[in-house]
Amino acid sequence: MPAKIAPEVDAIAAIGAAKVKGKKKKKSDADEAPKKVKTDADPFGDPDDYPNSELPVKFSTIMEFHARANPDMTMEKFTGLFRGMLPREQVLMMQQIIIFNQMLGRMITESCTYPSMTDYELLIDTILVSVRSVLKVRKARLYGIDFNSLGQPKEMWVVGGETGNLGETIGLNEWCGYAVKRRNCPVVSNGPREDDLWGEGYIKLEGADKKFKWQNLAAATIMMRDPLFPDAPARPRYVLEVFNKEKLEKPKEIKEMNECDGYVLGCFARTCGSAMTWALSSMMHAKVVKFASTVMSARTLEGFDEVATRELALLFGCEDAAIFWVDNGMQCLWRFHTPAEREHDAKFKRVHPFGPRDQVPYTSNSIATEGLKKVNMSALEQQAVTNVQFAPKHPKFAPLIDGKNTVTALQVPISEMHGNKDIICVLQLRNKQPKNVHDSKKQAGSKAQFRADDVNFIQYFALYTGNLFEEALELQRAKEVDEYLEESKYSVTALISISDMLASGCPLDDFFPVVCKEATELMHCERASLFLVREADEAGNKELWSKIAMGIPPIHVPLKENSIAGSTVLGAEMVNVPNAYADSRFDPTWDKKTNYRTRSILCCPIINMTTGECLGCLQLINKKDKFGRSDTEYAIFRGMDQELARNFCSVVAIAVKNAASAREAEGALTLAAEVAK
């Protein structure tokens, strides 16, 4: 660090360099007599010009005594040091102590107003004004500290002090970063431009204000506790930095900074930490309350989604926001289309397979699905936040899912407040917008990043708004329950109709197409096949047989475990195959012959409830979704389908038994008639 130069050196140099105009004349003895010195208000000179290097007690000693940092510096020892000074030195020391205490007094007066302030941004501006006033400096600046996924300081950005530099990034290897490393020890330098710590970041910031000449600086770290975890240890959140100390009597001139200035700045930083924690908590609470009051007017999940995304973009100052809702049943995330997307689709008459929404499988490669898998690497049990600084280069970025124009992204999962605390949805904020840039978005994008303040706020938001998203999801579930009840009514009516038809008596050969037709309509699938068990030979070997249509010979299939139908009958258990070609029991021969693609299969056993014997099975092929599509990975048979198929097969079992009994009775009558002849 550059050595300090006493102010007297400059004064002597200036006197030595002065020139007298006119002809020189020889000085007489009278001329050599001492001149009468003009008395000032302070007989010891300007307090700005106190010779710091001549004091036998350093400024660090004053601070140690004031802060009680050194237990060896007792009142007796300090008094002894003071008594050992010359009278002039004692006066100089007392004057410096008075100035030091005056700064502390002004600091206390200014900081007394901080606890009553709840506006976070106003508090930052007030702190910077107070620091300039108390320390008598030309400029003050506040940096925010950004952290990596491990919770370690990564870089800093300008939060306040200079409108033109807001959002600019500066590294930890420069002066302000040095203050972060020293934590509670302020940094003071009277020659920062000559030091290696005056790096590219400062040069870039200096370029924004070319008229300002940096001569000295002091920096101190503001430690804050996390509002979500007040019991956790405080960590560095901001750096307070001041430049160019002014002389008391000559404000236009710059004087050197000393340890006392650094100590007062450190006191300011400690005071600011508590006030900023309180103001930050109040601001986040007020914003969450405002968000809640706005979205509670929604009466549908789609309405809630539209209002919530608009308010999230305003709260976090970003360009866009998306809510990906979790559907564990379909193993996917899904989101509603925005009004702009719906308008675009209507204009170009574009039809989506899932209606006005997009579905994203859990297995897809995207930043949105990564939010479900994100592992928290910090020491605190916080919500896992994904902060993407440049999305196009992110390995998980998917433009069709995460947004084609997304550059920066911040997302967090929202969990249930009670119970298993399952994830309800994933919030994704896109493209942070800076406050200080008023030109094009392209120029603004270079400074727009989601910072540590945004991360803390979204964690707070996710923790205290989970119940709002739960209630919104209940609106959708209530709607789905109504749809399920309507479908259940139709299912009951269909089962009664089928029961009446089958109970009325039906030849066994005509039985197959009737059952298959009713099954496809009831189960909302493309095809259905009915297989019945019969003996294939006199040895007692059994087989499955089925009839496709009238006039076509029946199909015979060996009853073996290596087929889906065979394993269903032999095990007397339902088999659900979401992907037919991924199951080794599936035989694709019929698909190749008929140029058909089998995707999902549900095979339900037909069991005689009286004897427990398995009479056959009903095989349902290619479930359709609510949009009538079967060629998507979401069109699979689910729990409700299995229950409905089980009820249908119980009716079929009775009909099969009755048809078989009628056929046996008819055969017995025919045999008796032949015998009678």
TIVEXSE-423442 format. One record per residue (C-alpha): x, y, z; residue in three letters. Coordinates in steps of 0.001 Angstrom, whole numbers, padded with zeros to 6 digits, always signed. Example, Ala and Ser with C-alpha at 12.3 -4.5 7.8 and 13.67 -1.06 7.14 Angstrom:
2
+012300-004500+007800ala;+013670-001060+007140ser;
//
This chain:
677
+000000+000000+000000met;+001482+003438-000867pro;+003114+005352+001974ala;+001365+008427+003326lys;+002901+011879+002665ile;+002490+014560+005318ala;+000816+017787+004128pro;+003830+019870+005282glu;+006006+018350+002574val;+003852+019877-000137asp;+003827+023229+001661ala;+007630+023327+001987ile;+008047+022369-001652ala;+005703+025148-002673ala;+007610+027731-000610ile;+010946+026551-001958gly;+009710+026856-005530ala;+008414+030413-005096ala;+010278+033163-006978lys;+010627+036815-006048val;+010119+039280-008866lys;+012611+042092-009412gly;+016257+042591-008565lys;+017651+040780-005550lys;+019187+042880-002774lys;+021359+041943+000087lys;+019487+041305+003307lys;+020449+043298+006365ser;+020439+042137+009982asp;+017119+043881+010420ala;+015691+041810+007632asp;+016811+038622+009382glu;+014811+039494+012521ala;+011765+037249+013035pro;+008533+038656+011766lys;+005442+038908+013862lys;+003146+035957+013199val;-000512+036699+012690lys;-002609+034948+015305thr;-005449+032650+014221asp;-008463+031363+016054ala;-006512+028118+016492asp;-002926+028946+017606pro;-001842+025450+016558phe;-002864+025860+012920gly;-005453+024375+010615asp;-006921+021118+012017pro;-006769+019722+008480asp;-002979+020046+008583asp;-002297+018210+011848tyr;+000989+016335+011373pro;-000230+012766+011707asn;+003280+011285+011622ser;+004455+013454+014549glu;+001910+012093+017036leu;+003501+009594+019444pro;+000058+007886+019793val;-001299+006574+016474lys;-004897+006685+015319phe;-005123+002925+015738ser;-004464+003436+019446thr;-007377+005872+019677ile;-009669+003402+017942met;-008557+000503+020123glu;-009276+002543+023199phe;-012619+003757+021863his;-013828+000333+020690ala;-012222-001569+023586arg;-010747-003838+020909ala;-007434-004217+022771asn;-007890-005390+026388pro;-004381-004148+027227asp;-005355-000574+026330met;-006780+000455+029703thr;-007682+003923+030865met;-004546+004076+032968glu;-002293+003109+030068lys;-003931+005549+027676phe;-003666+008334+030307thr;-000003+007529+030782gly;+000636+007772+027049leu;-001202+011074+026933phe;+000758+012550+029850arg;+004030+011594+028161gly;+003338+013948+025240met;+004529+017480+024813leu;+001887+020205+025363pro;+001534+020838+021634arg;+001150+017091+021001glu;-001510+016860+023705gln;-003498+019631+022065val;-003181+017985+018655leu;-004332+014678+020102met;-007298+016270+021864met;-008327+018057+018688gln;-008177+014814+016731gln;-010188+013012+019428ile;-012789+015798+019336ile;-013098+015540+015549ile;-013289+011752+015859phe;-016045+011944+018467asn;-017896+014558+016437gln;-017979+012167+013491met;-019294+009410+015731leu;-021902+011769+017156gly;-023102+012784+013706arg;-023155+009149+012683met;-025346+008228+015652ile;-027669+011144+014922thr;-028033+010128+011286glu;-028430+006410+012011ser;-031217+007014+014564cys;-033586+007640+011646thr;-032840+004301+009938tyr;-034980+001941+012090pro;-038166+003860+011227ser;-037599+003480+007477met;-039321+000580+005684thr;-038643+001682+002119asp;-035534-000283+001165tyr;-034474+001870-001776glu;-035065+005104+000155leu;-032973+003730+003021leu;-030049+003047+000667ile;-030179+006601-000682asp;-030402+008009+002862thr;-027390+005967+004013ile;-025249+007229+001161leu;-026204+010858+001861val;-025452+010361+005570ser;-022045+008842+004901val;-021022+011739+002667arg;-022200+014230+005278ser;-020539+012599+008297val;-017196+011672+006737leu;-017045+014803+004560lys;-016276+012880+001384val;-016990+013764-002231arg;-018599+010479-003263lys;-020098+007343-001692ala;-021033+004115-003408arg;-022798+000905-002351leu;-022021-002502-003853tyr;-024146-005625-003551gly;-022380-008978-003133ile;-023391-011883-005366asp;-022893-015515-004313phe;-022354-018810-006093asn;-024292-022047-005495ser;-022049-022851-002514leu;-022941-019597-000775gly;-019506-018051-001351gln;-018988-014449-002591pro;-018609-014438-006364lys;-018700-010837-007590glu;-020231-007443-006806met;-022413-004946-008581trp;-023201-001264-008020val;-026460-000836-006063val;-026448+002873-005272gly;-024480+006083-005403gly;-024124+006651-009140glu;-026996+006412-011578thr;-024744+005863-014570gly;-022976+002886-012984asn;-025964+001068-011485leu;-025767-002628-012267gly;-022117-002558-013317glu;-020133-005579-012136thr;-016794-005444-010312ile;-014624-008355-009199gly;-013535-009460-005737leu;-009882-008911-006651asn;-010230-005111-006420glu;-010399-002708-003476trp;-014050-003270-002626cys;-013524-007036-002853gly;-010581-006712-000487tyr;-013013-005276+002064ala;-015211-008386+001675val;-012263-010645+002428lys;-011376-008653+005554arg;-015016-008713+006728arg;-015183-006355+009747asn;-011848-004610+009058cys;-012311-001473+006914pro;-009869-000759+004088val;-008219+002665+003774val;-005930+003797+000966ser;-004516+007207+000073asn;-003056+006019-003205gly;-005493+003492-004631pro;-004688+004260-008263arg;-001069+003232-007699glu;-001975-000168-006260asp;-002605-003482-008019asp;-006098-003570-006491leu;-007086-000694-008780trp;-008254-003055-011508gly;-010328-003030-014663glu;-013597-002701-012744gly;-012583+000634-011232tyr;-011210+001850-014542ile;-014574+001071-016157lys;-016501+002819-013365leu;-014152+005792-013505glu;-014835+006145-017224gly;-018481+006929-016467ala;-017428+010058-014561asp;-014310+011469-016234lys;-014421+014742-014267lys;-013961+012940-010951phe;-010359+012305-009875lys;-009982+009488-007363trp;-007357+010293-004725gln;-008224+008193-001682asn;-010848+005710-000574leu;-012168+003743+002363ala;-014366+000649+002174ala;-016212-001430+004771ala;-018355-004571+004537thr;-022003-004540+005653ile;-022870-007810+007384met;-026540-008860+007371met;-028581-011759+008665arg;-030938-013597+006355asp;-034571-012535+007051pro;-035650-016162+006494leu;-033085-017548+008928phe;-032430-014939+011640pro;-030571-017471+013809asp;-028006-018126+011085ala;-024708-016205+011273pro;-024519-012894+009457ala;-022703-012862+006148arg;-021355-010042+003945pro;-024119-008590+001769arg;-022948-005113+000771tyr;-019790-003013+000618val;-019917+000685+001538leu;-017189+002720-000157glu;-016292+006433+000069val;-013856+008557-001967phe;-011902+011796-001552asn;-011917+013158+001986lys;-012473+016942+002084glu;-010645+019374+004318lys;-012805+020901+007044leu;-011718+024484+006460glu;-011145+024115+002714lys;-013814+021796+001264pro;-012460+022183-002260lys;-009190+020549-001244glu;-008606+016862-000524ile;-006898+015528+002594lys;-005673+012070+003449glu;-007896+009470+005070met;-006753+007796+008253asn;-007722+004871+010447glu;-010316+006994+012253cys;-012209+007519+008999asp;-012103+003792+008384gly;-013318+003110+011919tyr;-016280+005491+011583val;-017130+003942+008215leu;-017026+000520+009860gly;-019429+001745+012560cys;-021694+003010+009807phe;-021566-000414+008130ala;-022546-002232+011339arg;-025425+000169+011932thr;-026592-000110+008334cys;-026617-003901+008463gly;-029343-004074+011105ser;-031405-001296+009528ala;-031172-002801+006053met;-032186-006245+007340thr;-035289-004720+008917trp;-036140-002636+005850ala;-035573-005593+003526leu;-037931-007788+005589ser;-040575-005049+005631ser;-040282-004500+001884met;-040560-008208+001059met;-043526-008617+003409his;-045325-005622+001878ala;-044773-006949-001656lys;-046036-010419-000743val;-049162-008932+000859val;-049791-006842-002248lys;-049362-009893-004468phe;-051790-011907-002323ala;-054457-009213-002368ser;-054196-008992-006166thr;-054381-012697-007054val;-057085-013666-004548met;-059748-012187-006820ser;-059170-014980-009387ala;-061919-017607-009599arg;-060191-020088-011910thr;-056688-021492-012122leu;-056234-019950-015556glu;-057274-016550-014208gly;-054917-016940-011241phe;-052071-017881-013588asp;-052603-014831-015783glu;-052733-012377-012854val;-049859-014037-010979ala;-047443-013993-013927thr;-048195-010315-014569arg;-047634-009393-010901glu;-044452-011481-010653leu;-042938-009593-013584ala;-043710-006297-011821leu;-042453-007441-008415leu;-039097-008669-009660phe;-038610-006120-012427gly;-038326-008683-015194cys;-039654-008909-018712glu;-041761-012056-018336asp;-042737-014778-015860ala;-044044-018316-016290ala;-045662-020788-013888ile;-045061-024479-014630phe;-047658-026529-012747trp;-046769-030039-011589val;-048851-033051-012713asp;-047465-036149-010994asn;-050181-038308-012543gly;-049017-037505-016059met;-045370-037119-014986gln;-045044-033696-016536cys;-045012-029938-016010leu;-047538-027813-017829trp;-048241-024110-018242arg;-051007-021975-019676phe;-050406-020045-022859his;-050047-016307-022369thr;-052682-013938-023832pro;-050182-012976-026543ala;-049644-016633-027455glu;-053377-017307-027595arg;-053887-014256-029781glu;-051095-015404-032101his;-052576-018922-032333asp;-056018-017544-033112ala;-054610-015261-035798lys;-052800-018068-037620phe;-055430-020716-036703lys;-052862-022865-034951arg;-054228-025867-033038val;-052276-027317-030089his;-052622-030993-029113pro;-053193-030069-025448phe;-055370-027037-025940gly;-054251-023612-024599pro;-051357-025072-022630arg;-047933-026654-023051asp;-046865-029885-021378gln;-043258-030699-020480val;-042353-034287-019475pro;-040184-034695-016386tyr;-037608-036415-018590thr;-037232-033466-020962ser;-034021-031441-021053asn;-034933-027903-019942ser;-034242-025323-017261ile;-037866-025627-016082ala;-037591-029362-015323thr;-034183-028748-013768glu;-036014-026744-011097gly;-037519-030001-009801leu;-034124-031690-009553lys;-032063-028772-008275lys;-029966-029725-005245val;-029320-027089-002579asn;-025546-026873-002047met;-025533-024115+000596ser;-025187-024697+004316ala;-028690-023318+005002leu;-031888-025240+004288glu;-033203-022798+001715gln;-035370-023324-001331gln;-033248-024455-004250ala;-033036-021433-006563val;-031785-021726-010147thr;-030082-018523-011305asn;-029078-018606-014981val;-026855-015691-016014gln;-026838-016486-019743phe;-029505-018954-020827ala;-028423-019595-024470pro;-025204-021203-023219lys;-026853-023192-020424his;-026699-026976-021129pro;-030347-027433-020097lys;-031781-024488-022020phe;-034710-025384-024309ala;-036025-022364-026272pro;-039466-023892-026904leu;-039941-024474-023162ile;-037893-021771-021426asp;-038670-019013-023941gly;-036994-018197-027242lys;-035914-014703-026116asn;-034765-015686-022631thr;-031293-014399-021719val;-031375-014505-017916thr;-033632-016678-015785ala;-034407-017115-012093leu;-036648-019909-010871gln;-037717-021622-007661val;-040130-024467-006816pro;-043242-023710-004744ile;-044093-026422-002211ser;-047151-027227-000136glu;-047246-025511+003239met;-048330-028655+005104his;-048465-032418+004674gly;-045831-034005+002466asn;-044799-030561+001177lys;-044901-031789-002412asp;-043921-029365-005146ile;-046957-027541-006574ile;-045309-025581-009350cys;-042074-024005-010556val;-041843-020210-010918leu;-039603-018991-013720gln;-038675-015313-014092leu;-037148-014238-017400arg;-034935-011327-018456asn;-034197-009008-015552lys;-034668-005356-016524gln;-032263-002689-015146pro;-033574+000533-013626lys;-030958+002928-014885asn;-030894+002136-018606val;-033427+003861-020827his;-032154+002783-024230asp;-032801-000412-026186ser;-033176-003817-024595lys;-030064-004996-026360lys;-027963-002425-024535gln;-029814-002976-021281ala;-029252-006727-021408gly;-025531-006361-020695ser;-026276-005032-017224lys;-029478-006934-016436ala;-028757-009837-014093gln;-030694-011470-011284phe;-028660-010750-008166arg;-028462-011916-004551ala;-031308-009536-003585asp;-033575-011211-006149asp;-032548-014665-004926val;-033361-013774-001311asn;-036683-012241-002301phe;-037778-015221-004399ile;-036876-017534-001507gln;-038979-015413+000831tyr;-041769-015311-001754phe;-041746-019089-002227ala;-041863-019703+001516leu;-044835-017463+002292tyr;-047023-017784-000808thr;-047311-021556-001049gly;-050854-021494+000360asn;-051964-019099-002407leu;-050811-021516-005103phe;-052388-024419-003197glu;-055756-022679-003124glu;-055486-021833-006826ala;-054726-025459-007619leu;-057752-026519-005564glu;-059902-024491-007966leu;-058593-026635-010818gln;-059026-029828-008804arg;-062615-028896-008008ala;-063241-028417-011712lys;-061656-031787-012463glu;-063788-033421-009751val;-066908-032049-011422asp;-065701-033452-014735glu;-064931-036770-013064tyr;-068423-036913-011544leu;-069941-036253-014942glu;-067787-038975-016437glu;-068704-041313-013586ser;-072402-040719-014225lys;-071864-041592-017861tyr;-069884-044695-016852ser;-072622-045901-014498val;-075261-045313-017152thr;-073137-047131-019729ala;-072550-050085-017394leu;-076268-050393-016679ile;-077032-050262-020397ser;-074398-052908-021155ile;-075650-055101-018328ser;-079227-054953-019597asp;-078105-055739-023141met;-075908-058670-022149leu;-078441-060011-019676ala;-081088-060083-022379ser;-079282-062982-023981gly;-076772-062879-026772cys;-075179-065705-028817pro;-071546-066203-027898leu;-070387-065553-031479asp;-072182-062187-031481asp;-070917-061425-028008phe;-067381-060349-029029phe;-068148-057334-031264pro;-070756-056036-028810val;-068339-056084-025877val;-065477-054548-027891cys;-067650-051752-029241lys;-068992-050792-025812glu;-065513-051060-024248ala;-063884-048627-026697thr;-066608-046039-026079glu;-066610-046475-022319leu;-062819-046580-021873met;-062097-043873-024471his;-059551-045934-026399cys;-058952-046840-030044glu;-059428-050635-029988arg;-060483-053477-027731ala;-060117-057260-027948ser;-061933-059930-025933leu;-060105-063204-025286phe;-061773-066271-023725leu;-060154-069423-022360val;-060904-072888-023743arg;-059278-076294-023954glu;-057150-076695-027078ala;-056821-080480-027029asp;-057757-083647-025143glu;-054600-083353-023042ala;-056124-080387-021245gly;-053897-077677-022766asn;-055661-074350-022825lys;-055633-071470-025304glu;-057130-068037-025790leu;-059478-067421-028629trp;-061215-064324-029972ser;-063453-063341-032845lys;-062865-060091-034711ile;-066016-059865-036841ala;-068892-061892-038222met;-067901-064382-040927gly;-064173-064275-039965ile;-062589-067359-038403pro;-061681-066958-034731pro;-058111-066176-033590ile;-056318-068758-031433his;-053470-067724-029148val;-051481-070121-026926pro;-051985-069432-023238leu;-048416-068621-022140lys;-046657-066249-019775glu;-044653-064637-022571asn;-047680-062709-023887ser;-049529-059805-022285ile;-052931-061519-022527ala;-051511-064833-021335gly;-049787-063329-018282ser;-053016-061500-017405thr;-055108-064697-017466val;-052569-066933-015748leu;-051871-064375-013048gly;-055506-063223-012800ala;-054143-059675-012390glu;-054500-056498-014386met;-051550-055501-016602val;-050969-051835-017534asn;-048353-051209-020244val;-047709-047495-020956pro;-045288-048282-023809asn;-046043-051512-025659ala;-042785-051701-027594tyr;-040794-051343-024389ala;-042438-054511-022965asp;-040821-057831-023929ser;-044199-059610-023813arg;-045620-057544-026659phe;-045712-059170-030117asp;-045557-056536-032904pro;-046510-059048-035628thr;-050084-057802-035945trp;-048898-054172-036095asp;-046641-054998-039029lys;-049390-056872-040854lys;-052037-054188-040393thr;-049704-051125-040494asn;-050946-050119-037045tyr;-049022-048693-034073arg;-049839-050029-030636thr;-048728-047626-027894arg;-050497-048253-024594ser;-052255-051431-023415ile;-054533-052180-020475leu;-055374-055877-020068cys;-058004-056734-017447cys;-058870-060321-016371pro;-062492-061567-016600ile;-063067-063522-013392ile;-066030-065666-012359asn;-066832-064203-008944met;-068494-067457-007827thr;-065650-069863-008526thr;-062739-067453-008860gly;-061900-068933-012241glu;-060416-066638-014890cys;-062613-066877-017982leu;-060452-064667-020200gly;-059353-061073-020508cys;-060307-057758-022080leu;-057437-056017-023839gln;-057778-052245-024371leu;-055399-050586-026829ile;-054221-046960-027195asn;-055844-044737-024601lys;-056996-041325-025874lys;-056427-038112-023946asp;-059066-035443-023406lys;-058226-033985-026802phe;-058810-037314-028599gly;-055107-037963-029286arg;-053399-041302-028653ser;-050000-040553-030207asp;-048605-038642-027223thr;-046739-039957-024210glu;-049416-038501-021941tyr;-052166-040738-023400ala;-051834-043702-021033ile;-054258-045701-018870phe;-054420-044477-015277arg;-055931-045506-011964gly;-059452-044361-012807met;-059298-046320-016078asp;-058250-049476-014252gln;-061153-049199-011800glu;-063650-048616-014605leu;-062253-051555-016636ala;-062510-053816-013569arg;-066196-052934-013127asn;-066884-053450-016833phe;-065186-056875-016815cys;-067288-057988-013828ser;-070397-057380-015965val;-068775-059151-018915val;-067949-062139-016702ala;-071620-062635-015834ile;-072622-062310-019481ala;-069903-064759-020593val;-071013-067259-017991lys;-074661-066935-019032asn;-073768-067169-022741ala;-071602-070232-022095ala;-074390-071854-020047ser;-076918-071106-022793ala;-074563-072561-025379arg;-074045-075699-023297glu;-077787-076056-022778ala;-078394-075626-026510glu;-075769-078269-027236gly;-077341-080665-024739ala;-080803-080222-026311leu;-079366-080807-029764thr;-077625-083970-028576leu;-080825-085218-026881ala;-082839-084635-030054ala;-080343-086594-032109glu;-080420-089450-029587val;-084245-089486-029649ala;-084200-089894-033412lys;
//
